[in-house]
């Protein structure tokens, strides 16, 4: 009996929920269909925002792909935990590049008032959050405002970033996956993040739990290019065990 399209979609989404990924070849064998049929189904699911297509199949789509206003209300407690752990990586007197996004904004809020440091950012919201910080010098990288994440991107921002040298870059992404690596939702933003990572001695990724195991369309840098991932994700999960085999995990406790 031929499986209906709605039944195939249900099966694929259940597989994604259960396994955290879909392999087109495996799904085709399970359902007795061609890989082309499965890939077509995955294209349609991706177009509806229900999965993120990758080579050979699909991964869960990141909830952090929502617009900036909506993301401010996603995983607030998790972002605060990640921020508290990330702040401990900033040495007194050091220069830190702080990425844009809502987790970076939580880092700005968590900076102790006695911590003397230099913060370089391309995020006007992060800079504004540090206006009243008594001991932080703040430098803003200018450029075209990318409103989805409230950051400056484009040629002017890249040129400004290339004049910066920092001890640490706290990188924000929308997806962290042991197969897909570090991803985000916009190509220009991904390019800006790569430039910033190249200007710091060490890069740590800010990753609240909802981003771990998810993927977005554009690769940023490889897991082997970062010093660690700061996350509050469950360390006992399969995806975290696989991630821990590739990169240092900095736990952000409750």
N, C-alpha and C positions, 0 to 999 in steps of 0.2 A: 504493500500500500504506500502510495506517495505521501511524504510528509508535507503538510501545508507550510507556506512561508511563515505564518505566525508561529507555528510549532517549532520551526527551525530557529527563529529568532529567540523564542523562549529558551530553547536548549542552549543556545550560544550565550545568552545573558546569564543563565544559571551556571554554566561552566566558568564564565568570567568571575561571577560572585564566589564560587566555590574554590577555584584554583588560582585566582588572581591573574590569569592570562588565558589566551586562546591560541592554540597552534592550529593553523588552517589545515595542515596535512592530517593531524590527528582527528580534528572535528569532521573532516570529510570522510575518513575511514569509519568513524563511529556511526555516521548517518547514511553511509552508502552513497555519497554524492561526490561530484568532482570538486577539486580545490577551487576552480573558477567560481562555482556556485557559492561556496563558503566565502570567498573573497568578495563577491558581490554583496552578500548579506552583511559582511563586516563594513563595507563601504557605506551601505545604507544606515547601519547602526551608528557609525561614526558621524555621518551627516546630521543625525539627530542628537548628537552629543552624548551617546550612550557608551561609547568606547573610544579608545585611541588606537588607530591602526599603526602597526609597526611591521617591519619586515618579517614575514612568515605568520602573521596573525594579528592579535590585538591585546591591549592592556587596559586596565581601568583608567578612565579619564579623571584628571585631577579636579577636585572641587575648587581648587585655588585659581581656576581659570575664570571665575566670575569677575565682574568689574570691581574696582577698588572699593567703592562704597559697600558693596555686598560682602566683600572679603573681610572687612573690618569686624564683622559679626560672626565669622567662621572660626571655630576652635580658639576662642579668645584665651581660655585658661592654658591651653597647650602652647600657644605662642608666648605667653608670659613665662612658662617654665623654660622654654627654649631660650628666651631672652636672658633669664637669670643665669643660665649656664654659660651662655655666650659672653656675657659681660666679664666673667671670670677669666676669659682668655685675653682680655685687654690689659697689658702691663702699664703701670704708671709711666707717663712720659712718652708713650709710644704713639705712632700714627696709625690710625685705623680707617680703612675705606668701608663705609657702611652703605650697603645696597639700599634700594628702595623697597617698597612693599610694606605690608602690615606687620610682618614679623620684625623687620628692621625698625619700624616705628616703635614696637615694643622694646627693642634693645635700647633705643634712645631714651625711653621712659625709665628703663631699669638702670641706667648709668648712675652710680653713686655720686652724690654732689661733691665728694672729696676727691674723686678720681680725676687727676690732671692728665689730659691726653689731647691729641689733635684728631678731629674727625673730618674726613673728606667724604662728601656725598653728592650724588646727582639727584637727590630727592628733596624738593622744597619742603615737603611735609616733615621729613626727618630733621632738616635744618631748623625749621620753625620750632620743633619739639625741644631743641637744644638751646633756644634763645636765652632761657633763664638759667641754664646750667653754669654755675660759677667758675668751673675749672676747665671746661672744654673749649678749645679753639675750634671753630667750625669754618671749613672752606667748601663753597658750593661750586660744582661743575655745571656750567650752563649749556644750553642747547635747546632743541625743539622739545616741547613738553609732550610726552606720551601719556595721555590722560588715563588710560586703562590702569596703569600702575603708578601714576603721579611721579614720573621720573623724566629726566632729560636724556634724550637719545639723539642720534644723528651725527653728522660729520663734526660739528662744532664741539659736541660733548666728547667725542672720541679724541679730538685734537687736544682738548683740555686735560683729559685723563692721561694722555701719554706724557704729560709733564709731571705727573705725580709719582712719588715713591713712598711706599708704606710698609709697615711691619706686618699688617694683618688686613685681610679682606673678609668681611662677613657677607657671604653670598646668599641671596634669596632666590629660590627656584619654585616652580609649581609642581614638579614631579621628581621623585627620587626612586629609582628602580635598579635592581642589580643587573638587569639586561639592557634596559633603555638608557641607563645612566642618569645624568642631571639634565632636566629639560624645562622649557618655559614656553609660553604661548605666542611669542612674537619674535620674528627673525631679527629685527633691528635691536630689540631689547637683549636677545641672546648674544648678539655681537658686542654690545656695550659691556655686558657682563664678562665676556672673554677678555676684552681689553683691560678691564679693572683687575681681573684675576692676574693678568700678566704684570701688573704694577706693584704687587705685594709679595713679600717674602713667603707668606703662608696664606692659604685660603681655607676657611671653614664654612661649611654649608649650614644654613639655618633651616631645619626641617621638622615642623610640627607633624604629628602622627598622620594627619589626613593626606599628606603629600607622599608618604612612604608607601611604595607599591603602586603608585600612580604614574602616569606619563602624560606629556604634552608634546606638541608637534615639533619643537625646535630644540636641538641639542645645544648645550652650553659648553661644558668642558667634561672631560672624563673623570671617573671616580679616582683614577690614579693620579690626577692632577691636583687633588685637594688633600689637606692634612687631616681632615676629619669631617664627620657629619654630626651636628648637634641636634639631637632628637629626643622626643618623649615617647616614641613608638614602642610598643611591646617588644622587649628584647627576645622573647621566646617565640615570636612568630617566624614562620618559614622565610618570609621575605627579609626579615631582619638578620636571621642567621646567614642567609646568602650575602646580604649586604656587608655583614661583619667580616666575611672572608676576603673582601676587596678593599675595605677602607676602615680606618679607625672610627669607632662610634663613641661619641661623647654623650653620656646619658644625661638627660634633663629630667630630674626626679620631680615628684609631686611637691 
